[in-house]
Amino acid sequence: MVDLISQYENIKPAVDQAIQHVISNAQFINGPDVSAFQSELESYLGVKHVIPCANGTDALQIALMALGLKPGDEVITPSFTYIATTEVMALLGLKPVFVEVDADTFCIDPEKIRAAITDKTKAIVPVHLYGQAAEMDAIQAIAKEYGLFIVEDNAQAIGSDYHHADGRISKTGTIGDIGCTSFFPSKNLGCYGDGGAICTNKDDLAVKMRMIANHGQSKRYYHDVVGCNSRLDTIQAAVLRIKLKELDNYIDARRKAAEYYDDFFASFPQIKTPARDSKSKHVFHQYTLQLEGLDRNALSAFLAEKEIPSMIYYPVPAHRQKMFSAFGSENTNLPVTDWLTERVLSLPIHTELQQEQLEYICTSVKEFITSTN
Ligand SMILES: *Cc1c(COP(=O)(O)O)cnc(C)c1O
């Protein structure tokens, strides 16, 4: 699905040198690259505070810990997302309340949020799924009306822009109270292991989250709140400093590949290509098709025979996971989510896709369609 080896080859001298530098100085924890990366990411995103941490799941957990919620408080979130988004809620004793997504954009449907609000609702966690922003203006309006926090799950959309109705443009992850992202290797800004970051424009939340990520410590050996240990390794920060400079080029490469797919599949009624929301810049963490009347497993197997990977993100929506059975969430009525789960298929998309690879993938899909017609 991604080609991290070719991507590395293109930045090898800089990466090798940066990693060697960290090793030579032996500043593996909280070395100078960590604070440098932090401020570089703050400028890139146009956000006041970035708090690097160990992974995207920790970022979400720390964000929710900082909001001062009580066990049993409810958090509104899509079910059509990676499990990390909602798992951390249950871990903290919060109740995930699953809301439907939009069938075109795959992101939480703001129209459906209002009906899910109760007097226990404290926060909304929208996910910018596959690299395109959720409807943040509408979500912010609802959050304001009901006094709810917004924590954006920006793990798949770092670098994406959101165009507000009033003309402002924000980077995704900087719009709500807190934004969380992941530097898992295959993410759009990926490091060479695990990594993550939290961002916020709010000083008080930044102080709290920094403290939580560092054993609840206010000054050395004084621990004011229960926290955790979540750090970005210096080696990962060194790699990320190099890759952050490439991020916009990486996004362009992904968008070009997506356009190639779009053009090719436009004439196939059996394939619905990903819709673009004019308010958001799609950064194509995934290129996800909706198949209409095609046998998804057969197509995937056909492609696999030709050494073309394809993936289902995600085969089981969160509300149907056994993990949440205590909440009775499998009884939530989410027809769009269930329907999408049955028909999505993601094709390879990454920064190193060559024209001939795209042609090969597309003609292989076409071959399958013509052979089954
Ligand atoms: C990857 C991802 C996460 C978790 O990130 P990790 O770094 O793997 O912990 C959370 N939410 C979404 C939507 C993701 O894609």
The ligand as an SDF file (V2000), in Angstrom:
LIG
                    3D

 15 15  0  0  0  0  0  0  0  0999 V2000
   -3.3000    5.6290   12.9620 C   0  0  0  0  0  0  0  0  0  0  0  0
   -4.4860    6.1670   13.5980 C   0  0  0  0  0  0  0  0  0  0  0  0
   -4.5600    6.3560   14.9880 C   0  0  0  0  0  0  0  0  0  0  0  0
   -3.5370    5.8440   15.9660 C   0  0  0  0  0  0  0  0  0  0  0  0
   -2.2280    6.1700   15.7420 O   0  0  0  0  0  0  0  0  0  0  0  0
   -1.0520    5.2420   16.3290 P   0  0  0  0  0  0  0  0  0  0  0  0
    0.1460    6.0970   16.1430 O   0  0  0  0  0  0  0  0  0  0  0  0
   -1.0230    3.9920   15.5230 O   0  0  0  0  0  0  0  0  0  0  0  0
   -1.3390    4.9790   17.7550 O   0  0  0  0  0  0  0  0  0  0  0  0
   -5.7000    6.9670   15.5050 C   0  0  0  0  0  0  0  0  0  0  0  0
   -6.7090    7.3270   14.7130 N   0  0  0  0  0  0  0  0  0  0  0  0
   -6.6930    7.1440   13.3760 C   0  0  0  0  0  0  0  0  0  0  0  0
   -7.8590    7.5840   12.5690 C   0  0  0  0  0  0  0  0  0  0  0  0
   -5.5940    6.5360   12.7800 C   0  0  0  0  0  0  0  0  0  0  0  0
   -5.5900    6.3360   11.4590 O   0  0  0  0  0  0  0  0  0  0  0  0
  1  2  1  0
  2  3  1  0
  2 14  2  0
  3  4  1  0
  3 10  2  0
  4  5  1  0
  5  6  1  0
  6  7  2  0
  6  8  1  0
  6  9  1  0
 10 11  1  0
 11 12  2  0
 12 13  1  0
 12 14  1  0
 14 15  1  0
M  END
$$$$
